[in-house]
Amino acid sequence: MTNPSPSPIAAWWVRLRQARQENPTEVRWLAAMLGLFLLAFFLPVGTARFDNAVLEGLALLNLEGLALLNWYAREHVVLCLIPAFFIAGAIAVFISQDAVMKYLGPAANKGAAYGVASVSGSILAVCSCTVLPLFGGIYRRGAGLGPAVTFLYAGPAINVLVSFALVIGGIMHRIYRREEAARALTQKGFAPGAGPGHPLGETAAFFALQIAVLVFANWAPASAEDSAPWHTLFDWKWPATALAGLGLAGLLIARWHWRWQPLAATAALVALLAVLVPQHPELAFVAGLLGLSLAATAQPGDGEEWMGQSFGFAKLILPLLLGGVLLAGFLLGRPGHEGIIPSEWVAAAVGGNSLGANLLASLVGAFMYFATLTEVPIVQGLIGAGMGKGPALALLLAGPALSLPSMLVIRSILGTRKTIVYCALVVVMATLTGVIFGTFFQ
């Protein structure tokens, strides 16, 4: 008589215990990151007791750093960063290195490489932090420095000036052309292909459905000036997100033969939360992410490796982002609230259209954190306080593409020297464009 096979939940629990014994450091990392996120998520910022307690204990502390961190954890980490970690981990597992190097590598056709990188970034149009895991995924998989940087800039800045992405990526490639030539020598013999074990069409659908979840879940509220389709998509953003998630589960079960029980249980829990607490759809979204994580962890082979790669990106990026957001909020505040540096000081220093005013506006924009679509009201407020039109454009060009948190993460991927060059190029081009614009449109 044969013993019955263990249930998926029991099998997952056994693997979790094995992981704890084999990789205790990784488990501690996961626990620490989860604890830090929960602390940031549940900070009672804004309540009188908490604010007074902090002010009594540390009189010089500006609460905007904590407030921005709290907002970032609630609104940005769950909906933007964690899905981006999933996609970045999937790039490392399900897209073969030969395919990346064929289309984006150092020896790839430059026109095709930069075109693919800029168009890919434009489709996502995410903020400077969300694009980081995706940038790290394609760069570490073999993409050339120029196309990777083009993708890095095009993601958050596509709605401002996409040609900047091509120019900055090209300059970065030119500066480090010898290093890129050395990388190109390792690519000989590569040919395009999909991830190991899966047809190209299925792999493309797998990524398209993940990107759909990321895009729909973060669809911005419509304004009076937006078109009717934009309003309709916003009204149906969560059903569209759920539909993309169901499509992903269906693909994993029907085509990749994953165990259906964990995914079915996840779908049932998500539906239950959507019915019980419709005013907080983020809870159902979190349940879906956790369920997918558990299902992947219980899937030997590709599933386990996918979660391992995703966690690796989270371990690398998330602590730097949270620390950078805290510092950026402390110094410069958030939309509608002051940081330790008053906005009046910034507006007074960037009036007119001098080179110094445009340079300062670019530097402030480069260090300040802008969530997607918040840059416009911020610039409007600064113009009302006296900022010149040239510096306003410089801020608008540098702000979405860079931030202090993103600088810290880019440094961990590219190194200090390349990060400084990239940031300098963004600031210089934003400054010069602001000067030219302000000269003609004062």
N, C-alpha and C positions, 0 to 999 in steps of 0.2 A: 504494500500500500504506500503510495507516494504522499509526501507531505504537501499540504496546500501551499501555493505560493503566497508570499506576504503581500498585504495590501500596498497600494502606492504610498499611502501616508506612513506606514510602518517602514517601507523601504527608504523613504526620504529621511525618516528619523534615524535609521541606522547609518546612512551616509553622513548625516550631520554629526553624529557622534564620532564617526571615523575621521571626519575633517577636523574636529576639535582635537583629536588625539594626534593626528599627523601634522596639522598646521595650526598649533595653538596661537602663534603670532597673528595669523590672518584672522582668526576668530576674535581675538582681542581688538584688532583694528576695526572689524565690523561692529563690535559692541561699542567701541568708543565713538565711531562716526555716527551710529544710530543714536547714542545718548546725546551727542552734541546737536544733532538735528532736532531731536525732540525738545531739548532745552530751548533752542532758538524758536521752535514752532510754538511752544506754549508759554513763552515769556509774557507776563501780564503787563506789557508796556502800555501806558496810558491810564492805568488805574491809580487812584490817588495814593493808596497804601504803598504800592511798589515804587512809584516815582519818588515819593517822600523818603522812603527807606534808602533808596540809592543816593538821593541828594544829601541826606543826612550823613551817610557813610563816606561818600566821595563828593565833596562840594564842587570840585572842578570837573566832574564828569558831564559831558554833554550827552543827553539821552538819545539824540538822533542816530548815533551809531547803533544802539540797541534796537531802536524802532525800525531802522532800515533792515537790520539783520532779521528781526521778527517778521517783517513784511516779506523779505526775500525767501525765508523758509516756507512761509505759508503760500505765497503766490507763485514763486518761481522755481524752487527746487523740485516740488512734486510734479508740476505740470510741464516744466521745460527740461530741467537738468537730468532727472532720472530717465525719462524716455530717451534723451540724447545719449546717456551712458549705455542703454540697451542697444541703440543703433551702432554706437562706436564699438562695443564689444562684438556685435554681429559682423561688422566689417572685418574684424581681425579673424573671425572664425569661418564665415560663410562666403567671403569674397577672396578668391585666390590672389596671391601676390603677383602672379604673372599678369592678371587682368589689370590690376592697379598700375603696374609698371608699363604695360602696353599703352595705356591711354593717358596716364598722368606722370609717369616716371621721368627721370632726368634725360633719357634718350628718346622720349616720345616726340611725335610731331608737335611742334610748339603751338601752331594754330589750333589743332584739335585739343591739346592739353589745356591751354588757357581758356578755350571756349567751353569745354566740359566743366572746368573749375568754376568759371564765372556763372554759367547757367545753373549749375548745381546749387551754388550759394544763393542765387536769385530766387530759386524755387522755395528754399527754406525761409529766407528773410527773417532770421532769428536774431536775438540780441548777442552782444559781444561775449557773453558767458556761455550761452547755450551752444554756440558754434564750436567751442573749444574741444569738447570730447570728439566731435566729428573730425575736426582738423587734426587732432592727435592721431585718430584712427587711420586716416588716409596717409598722413606723413610717415608714421611708423610702418605702414604696410608697403611703403616704397615710393610714394608720390614725390616728384621733384619739389625742390624748395619754392620755385616760382609759382607753379600751379597750386601748391598747398597754401601759400600765402595769399594768392588770388582768391581761393575759396574762403580763407579766413576773413578777408576783408569784405568780400562780396556778400556773405551771409547777413551781417548786421547793417551794412551800408548800402545795399542794393537800392533802397528807396531814396537814397540821396544822390549818389553819383557812381554808377557801376564802373565807368571808365577808370576811376582811381584804382580799382582792384587790379585791373590789367597792368596799369603803369607801375604800381608798387610791386606787384609780383614780378614783372619783368626786370625792374631795377634790382630786386633781391637776387634774382637768378644771375644777373650780370655781375654783381659784386662777388658772389660766391660761385662763379662759373667753374673754377678749377676743382673745387670740392664736388660740385655737381657732376663734372666730367668723370671724376673718380667713382662716384656712385653709379654712373651710367655703365661703367665697365662690368659691373656685376649683373647687368640685366640682359646680356646677350642670350639668345635662345628662348626668351619668354614669348608666349603666345596667349591671346585672350582666352579666358575660360571662366566658368562659374565656380562657386565654392565646391569643395570636394564632396562628391556623392550626391549632388543635387543639380538637376537641369537648370540651365540659365534662366528660362522663363519663370520657374518656381522661385528661384533666388531673387529675381527682379520683383516678383509679386510680394515676396516676404519683406523686402525693404520698402516697397511702395506702401504697404499696409502700415508698417511702423511709422513712416513719415506722415501718413494720413492721420494717425492717432496724434502725433506731435503737433501737426498744423491745426487740426480741428479743435483740439483741447485748448489751444492758445489763441483761437480766433478772437480778435479784439472787438469790443463793443462798437456798434455802428453809430456814426454821427449823422446829423441832418444832411450833410453834403454827400454822404456815401450813396452808392447806387442801390437799387432794390435787391439785386442778388446778394450784395454784402449783408443787408439787413436780414434776408432770408437765411443765409448761412449762419449768421450769429444766432438766430432764433432756434436753429436746428443743430447747433454745434455739438451738443452732448449726444443726441441720437446718432449723428454722423460719426462721432468718436466711438460710440458703442458698436456701430455697424462695422467700422474698420477693425475693432478689436475682435469681433466675432469672425470676421473674415480671416484674421491672422490665426485664431484658434482652429478654424476649419482647415486651413492649409496645413497646420502642424499635425492635425489628426489624420486627415484624409490622404495627404501626399507624403508627409514625412514620418507617418506612423508613430506619432507620439501617443502616450497613454491618454485616453480620453477622460478618465475619471477626474484627475486634478483640474483640467480645463473646464469640464462641465460643472464641477463644484464652484469654480471661480466665477463662471457666468451666472450661476444661480445666486451667489452671494452679491455680485454686482447688481443684478436685477432687484434683489430684495432691498438693498440700500438705496437704490434709485427710487423705489416706491415709498419706503419709510421716511427718508430724509431728502426729498427732492430739492429742498432749499440749499443743500450742501452737496452738490454733485462731485466735489473733490474727494469725498469719502469713498464713493463708488469707484472713482478713478484709482485711488490708492489701493483699494481691495483688488482691483484688476492687476495692478503692477505686482503686488505681493503674490497673488495667485500664479501669475506667469513665472515669477522668480522660483516659487516652490516647484512648479511643474517642470521647469527647465533643470533645476537641481536634481530632481528625481529621474531625469532622462539621461542614461549613461551615454557617454560620447560627446556629441555636438552640444547637447543641452548643458551639460556640466561645464564644458569648456566656454560656452557662451557666457554663462553667469560668472565664471572665473575672470574672463577678460573684462566684462562690464564692471565687476568689482575692482579690478586693477585700475581702470580709469577713474572710478569714483574715489579710490584711495589716494590717487595722485592729485586729483583736481579739487575735490570738494573741500578739504580743509583749507587750501589756499584761497578758494573763492569766499568761504564764510569769513575768514580772517580779513580778507581785502574789503569785503562789503562792510564789515564792522568799522574798519578804519576810514573808508570813504564816507560813510554816513557820519562818523564823528567829525570829520573835517569839513565836508561840504553839504551835509544834510540830505534831504530828499525832497521831491516836489511838494511845494507848499510849506516847507518847514526849514528852519535855519540850522546849519551846522555850526561848528565852532568858528568858521570863517563866514561873516555876514555876507549875504548876496549883494548888499549895497557897496561893499568894498570892491567886489568883482565888477559890478556895473560901472562904478566910478573909474575903475582902472582901464576899462575897455570902451569908453566913449570915444567917438571920433573914428578915424580909420588909419592910425599910424601903424607902422610895422610892429612896434612894441605891443600895441593894443591887440592886434591880430594874433601875435605870438602868445600872449598871455591867455587869450580866449582859447586857443588851440590846446595849450597846456592844461588849463582848467578842464576842458572837455575830455582830454585824454585821461585824466586821473579820476574824474567824476563817474559814478555809475549811472547809466541811462538804461532803464528797461525799455523794451520795444514800444515805440509810439509815444513815449513820455517826453522825448526831446523837443517836440514842437511846442507844447505848453510851457516848458521851462524856458525856451528861447523867447517866446512871446512875453513872458513875465520880465525877463532881463531887458528886452527892448523897451518895455514900458518904464523900466527903471533907469533908462538912459544909455543902454548899450548901442553902439553903432551897428549898421547893417553888415559891414564887412566882418567885424569880429563875431557877429551873430552867425554868419555863414560858417566861419572858421570853427566855432564851437559845434555847429550842427554837423560838420564833416568829421571832426575828430572824435566827438562824443560817442556816437553809436558804435564806432569801430574799435574803440579802446576803453579801458577802465583800469583802475588799479588792480582789482581782482584778476582781470584777464592778463595783465602784464605778468603777474606772479606765475600764472599757469603757463603762459607762452614760454617764459624763461625755463620752466622745468622740462619743456619739450624741445626747444630749439637751442637752449643755452643763453648765457648772458649777452654775448656779443651780438648774435643775430637778433635777439629781442630788442636791444638798444637801437640797432640799425632800423628794424621794422617800425618801432615807435617813432623814431626820429623822422622817417620818411612820411609817416602819417601826419605828424605835427607840421613839418615843413610844407607839404603840399596843401594842407588845410590853411596854413598861414598865408601862403602866396595867393591861393584862390580867394581868400577873404580880402586881401589887399586889392586885387584886381576888381573884384565885385564891388567893394566899397568905393573905389575910384569912379566907377560909372553909374552907381545907383545910390548915391548918398541922398 
